[in-house]
Amino acid sequence: MFKKILIANRGEIAIRIIRACKDMGIKTVAVFSTADKDALHVQYADDAYCIGPPPSSESYLKYANITSVADFANVDAIHPGAGFLAEDAQFAEICEAHQITFIGPSIDDLLTMGDKVRALETVVKAGLKNVPGSQGRKRKKDKRATVETAEEAADLAEKIGYPIGIKASAGGGGRGIRIAHNRPSLFNLFHIAKAESEAAFGNGDVYVEKWIEDARHIEVQILGDSHGNVVHLGERECSIQRKQQKLLEEAPSASISTKVRNDICKAAVKAAKSIGYRNAGTIEFVVDKDEKYFFLEMNTRIQVEHTITESITGIDLIKEQIRIAAGEELGYGQSDIDLTGHAIECRINAEDPANQFMPSPGLITHYNPPGGNGIRVDDCIYTGYTVPPHYDSLVAKLIAYGRDREEAIARLKRALSEFKIDGIKTTIPLHQNILNDERFLNRTIFTNFLETS
């Protein structure tokens, strides 16, 4: 087992990893930008080192700065967390060159599943269905399913019908997606999507596919070890979104049948086994109104919403990541995993829902998180802390667990009423509205939930 791990991340996920390491008796090293000098992850780690100025490109995304600290601190492994370098194959290669274990999947899996087009092709070979689109065409080997011109995209759209999703091949997490409802908007959005993809990911390749309306976004958590064992830990409902960014998640899904649940979980395990996947991963599906399901993408990292899977399984996913990276076997099979109860997570973001979700960084003048039976809070803030404007707006995750969905909702409502964050605007009022919405209570949940409220 590792003796010392560097956490190449910040915020609540860095704290989450530090806590898991402490539970395992592993020393931790935090890294931070100058904007994060007062952050909690800096205070909680055994050692902490500044790696640059506030911009991520000059700190949390700077390979040399992170590996220099790792070498100096003599760490055994690096955990990349849930963002920044978590799915960066080049960074994983650099770690390997420094003889430091990257706590995540293999470099080959990062390369394959990190490219959305290659991922589509890979899982189709394993028997999964993909949404109709450019990935189904015959094409030159070096071009795969990418679409190079708006005219080419428009021709395809005429065949499969509008609306059409234009997606960055290197994108993920809802980023790099534009939706065209007719030919004129397709021509306009196609060029915007390519430019955004190039700016965000350094890769302007895009592909197109049928955009499924009234869709459910369902994802399956899987774990695989280096000994060929793969299990799923159930599915999560992630349909409550804003601009393809998740806001509220629950496990198990509230909107699919038992048959679809069983089918997609088996399909996820089959896909992971087909590539010999190792470590934690999430295979995401879109389910249409007729309960047909299609592969969406695979996230080769720990997810923000891993907490609700932990709640219904009792399995610490961060510890499992560390154990697997150290070469240990899972030590259990699918029949050993007991899915019990219901869990819901609210992402508490420093944003103003009443003002088009404008970011709301600033000084927190009072902070009082909720507690009680079935309540968990993963946060990174405190009274007197200043939320910096440079990073993701997530400041806390509120998780409620109950024997069933009704109890989880009741506990979540109570916890939200107790949750006090003064000095900044947050998404707490939005979550209260969602939990009181009859559609949510009746399990009528789609990815356009907020747009149709």
Residue pairs with C-beta under 8 A, 6 or more apart in sequence:
1 24
1 26
1 322
1 323
1 326
2 26
2 76
2 77
2 101
2 322
2 325
2 326
3 26
3 27
3 76
4 26
4 27
4 28
4 29
4 46
4 73
4 74
4 75
4 76
4 77
5 17
5 21
5 26
5 27
5 28
5 29
5 75
5 76
5 77
5 78
5 79
5 103
5 322
6 28
6 29
6 30
6 31
6 66
6 69
6 70
6 73
6 75
6 77
6 78
6 79
7 14
7 17
7 18
7 28
7 29
7 30
7 31
7 41
7 45
7 78
7 79
7 81
8 31
8 60
8 66
8 78
8 79
8 80
8 81
8 84
8 85
9 17
9 41
9 60
9 79
9 80
9 81
9 82
9 83
9 84
9 86
10 32
10 33
10 36
10 39
10 41
10 60
10 81
10 380
10 391
11 39
11 41
11 380
11 391
11 392
11 394
11 395
12 378
12 379
12 380
12 394
12 395
12 396
12 397
13 81
13 82
13 83
13 302
13 304
14 30
14 41
14 81
14 380
15 40
15 41
15 44
15 378
15 379
15 380
16 318
16 378
17 28
17 79
17 81
17 318
18 28
18 30
18 41
18 44
18 45
19 44
20 316
20 318
20 319
20 322
21 27
21 28
21 322
22 28
23 316
23 319
24 319
24 322
26 322
27 46
27 47
28 44
28 45
28 46
28 47
29 45
29 46
29 47
29 48
29 49
29 69
29 70
29 73
29 75
30 41
30 42
30 44
30 45
30 47
30 48
30 49
31 48
31 49
31 50
31 51
31 59
31 60
31 65
31 66
31 69
32 39
32 41
32 42
32 48
32 49
32 50
32 51
32 59
33 50
33 51
33 52
33 53
33 54
33 55
33 56
33 58
33 59
33 60
33 390
34 50
34 52
34 53
34 54
34 59
35 53
35 54
35 388
35 390
35 391
36 42
36 388
37 50
38 385
38 386
39 380
39 385
40 380
40 381
40 382
40 385
41 48
41 380
42 48
47 73
49 69
49 72
49 73
51 59
51 60
51 62
51 65
51 66
51 69
52 58
52 59
52 62
52 65
53 59
54 388
54 390
55 390
56 84
56 390
56 391
59 65
60 66
60 84
60 85
61 84
61 85
63 85
63 90
63 91
63 94
66 78
66 85
67 94
67 95
67 98
67 100
70 78
70 95
70 98
70 100
71 98
75 100
76 100
76 101
77 100
77 101
77 102
77 103
77 322
77 325
77 326
78 95
78 100
78 101
78 102
78 103
79 103
79 318
79 321
79 322
80 86
80 88
80 91
80 102
80 103
80 104
80 301
81 301
81 302
82 301
82 302
82 303
82 304
83 392
85 91
86 104
86 300
86 301
86 302
87 104
87 110
87 114
87 172
87 299
87 300
87 301
88 110
89 107
89 110
89 111
89 114
91 102
92 102
92 104
92 107
92 110
93 107
95 101
95 102
96 102
96 107
101 325
101 326
102 325
103 279
103 321
103 322
103 325
104 110
104 279
104 300
104 301
104 321
104 325
105 113
105 277
105 278
105 279
105 281
105 300
106 276
106 278
109 275
109 276
109 277
109 278
109 300
110 300
111 118
112 118
112 119
112 122
112 275
113 119
113 122
113 275
113 281
113 298
113 300
114 170
114 172
114 300
115 169
115 170
116 167
116 168
116 169
116 170
116 171
116 172
116 207
116 297
117 135
117 144
117 145
117 146
117 169
117 205
117 207
118 144
119 297
119 298
120 130
120 135
120 145
120 207
120 295
121 135
121 144
121 145
122 271
122 274
122 275
123 130
123 271
123 274
123 283
123 295
123 298
124 130
124 135
124 295
125 274
126 270
126 271
126 274
126 275
127 267
127 270
127 271
128 267
128 270
128 271
128 294
128 295
129 292
129 293
129 294
129 295
130 136
130 209
130 294
130 295
131 209
131 210
131 212
131 286
131 294
131 295
131 296
132 160
132 209
132 210
133 145
133 156
133 160
133 164
133 165
133 207
133 208
133 209
133 210
134 145
134 146
134 147
134 153
134 156
134 207
134 208
134 209
135 144
135 145
135 207
135 209
136 145
137 145
137 156
139 145
145 207
146 169
146 205
146 206
146 207
147 153
147 156
147 190
147 206
147 207
147 208
150 186
150 187
150 190
150 191
153 164
153 166
153 186
153 190
153 208
154 183
154 186
154 187
156 164
156 208
157 164
157 180
157 183
157 186
157 208
160 209
160 210
161 210
162 180
162 181
162 182
162 186
162 211
163 179
163 180
163 181
163 210
163 211
163 213
164 179
164 180
164 186
164 208
164 209
164 210
164 211
165 177
165 178
165 179
165 208
165 209
165 210
165 211
166 177
166 178
166 179
166 180
166 186
166 189
166 190
166 193
166 206
166 207
166 208
167 176
167 177
167 193
167 206
167 207
167 208
167 209
168 175
168 176
168 177
168 193
168 196
168 197
168 200
168 201
168 203
168 205
168 206
169 197
169 203
169 205
169 206
169 207
170 176
170 197
170 201
170 202
170 203
170 205
171 177
171 197
171 200
171 201
172 297
172 299
173 245
173 299
174 241
174 243
174 244
174 245
174 246
175 200
175 244
176 193
176 196
176 197
176 200
176 201
176 206
177 193
177 244
178 189
178 190
178 192
178 193
178 196
179 189
179 211
180 186
180 188
180 189
180 190
190 206
193 206
194 204
194 206
195 204
197 203
197 204
197 205
197 206
198 204
212 286
212 288
212 294
213 448
214 288
214 289
214 446
214 448
215 239
215 286
215 287
215 288
215 289
215 446
215 447
215 448
216 237
216 239
216 253
216 255
216 256
216 286
216 287
216 445
216 446
216 447
217 237
217 238
217 239
217 241
217 246
217 284
217 285
217 286
217 287
217 296
217 447
218 235
218 236
218 237
218 238
218 239
218 253
218 256
218 260
218 264
218 284
218 285
218 286
218 287
218 293
219 235
219 236
219 238
219 282
219 283
219 284
219 285
219 299
219 303
220 232
220 234
220 235
220 236
220 264
220 265
220 267
220 268
220 282
220 283
220 284
220 285
221 232
221 233
221 234
221 235
221 236
221 280
221 281
221 282
221 303
221 306
221 309
221 317
222 230
222 231
222 232
222 233
222 268
222 269
222 272
222 277
222 280
222 281
222 282
222 283
223 230
223 231
223 232
223 233
223 279
223 280
223 281
223 317
223 320
223 324
223 330
224 230
224 231
224 272
224 273
224 276
224 277
224 278
224 279
224 281
224 324
225 278
225 324
225 328
225 329
225 330
226 278
226 324
226 327
227 329
227 330
228 273
228 276
229 329
229 330
229 333
230 269
230 272
230 273
230 277
231 269
231 330
231 332
231 333
231 334
231 337
232 265
232 266
232 268
232 269
232 334
232 337
233 309
233 313
233 315
233 317
233 337
233 339
234 251
234 252
234 265
234 309
234 312
234 313
234 337
234 339
235 251
235 252
235 253
235 256
235 261
235 264
235 265
236 249
236 250
236 251
236 252
236 253
236 305
236 308
236 309
237 249
237 250
237 251
237 252
237 253
237 254
237 255
237 256
237 445
238 246
238 249
238 284
238 305
239 255
239 445
239 446
239 447
239 449
240 246
240 247
240 248
240 249
240 434
240 440
240 445
240 449
240 450
241 247
241 447
241 449
241 450
242 357
242 450
244 447
246 304
246 305
246 347
247 346
247 347
247 427
247 430
247 431
247 434
247 450
248 344
248 345
248 346
248 347
248 431
248 434
249 305
249 308
249 344
249 345
250 308
250 342
250 343
250 344
250 345
250 405
250 408
251 308
251 309
251 311
251 312
251 342
251 343
252 261
252 312
252 339
252 342
253 261
254 405
254 443
254 445
255 287
255 443
255 444
255 445
256 264
256 287
256 291
257 291
259 291
260 287
260 291
260 293
263 293
264 285
264 287
264 293
267 283
267 285
267 293
267 295
268 283
269 334
271 283
271 295
271 298
272 281
272 283
278 324
279 300
279 321
279 324
279 325
280 301
280 302
280 306
280 317
280 320
280 321
280 324
281 298
281 299
281 300
281 301
282 298
282 299
282 303
283 295
283 298
284 295
284 296
284 297
284 298
284 299
285 293
285 294
285 295
285 296
286 293
286 294
286 296
287 293
287 294
288 294
302 317
302 318
302 321
304 347
304 394
304 397
305 345
306 317
306 318
307 343
307 345
307 376
307 378
307 397
307 399
308 343
308 344
308 345
308 399
309 315
309 317
309 343
310 316
310 317
311 341
311 343
311 376
311 399
311 401
312 339
312 340
312 341
312 342
312 343
312 401
313 337
313 338
313 339
313 340
314 338
314 340
315 337
320 330
324 330
341 401
341 402
341 403
341 404
341 408
342 401
342 402
342 403
342 404
342 405
342 407
342 408
343 399
343 400
343 401
343 402
343 408
344 399
344 400
344 405
344 408
344 409
344 412
345 397
345 398
345 399
346 397
346 398
346 399
346 412
346 416
346 427
346 428
346 431
347 394
347 397
347 427
348 379
348 394
348 395
348 396
348 397
348 398
348 419
348 421
348 426
348 427
348 428
348 431
349 357
349 393
349 394
349 395
349 426
349 427
350 359
350 360
350 361
350 362
350 387
350 393
350 394
350 395
350 424
350 425
350 426
351 357
351 358
351 359
351 360
351 393
351 425
351 426
351 427
352 358
352 360
352 425
353 425
353 427
353 429
353 430
354 425
354 429
355 425
357 427
358 425
359 389
359 393
360 387
360 393
360 424
360 425
360 426
361 386
361 387
361 388
361 389
361 393
361 424
362 386
362 387
362 423
362 424
363 384
363 385
363 386
363 423
363 424
364 381
364 382
364 383
364 384
364 385
364 386
364 387
364 421
364 422
364 423
364 424
365 383
365 422
365 423
366 383
366 420
366 421
366 422
366 423
367 381
367 382
367 383
367 385
367 420
367 421
367 422
368 418
368 419
368 420
369 377
369 379
369 396
369 398
369 419
370 377
370 398
370 414
370 415
370 416
370 418
370 419
371 377
371 418
372 411
372 414
372 415
373 411
374 400
374 401
374 402
374 407
374 408
374 411
375 398
375 399
375 400
375 401
375 411
375 415
376 398
376 399
376 400
376 401
377 396
377 397
377 398
377 399
378 396
378 397
378 399
379 395
379 396
379 397
380 395
380 396
381 387
381 395
381 396
381 421
387 395
387 424
395 421
395 426
396 421
398 412
398 415
398 416
398 419
398 431
400 408
400 409
400 411
400 412
400 415
401 408
401 411
402 408
402 409
402 410
402 411
409 435
409 441
412 431
412 435
413 432
413 435
413 436
416 428
416 431
416 432
416 435
417 432
419 428
421 428
434 440
434 449
435 441
437 453
439 445
439 449
439 453
440 449
446 452
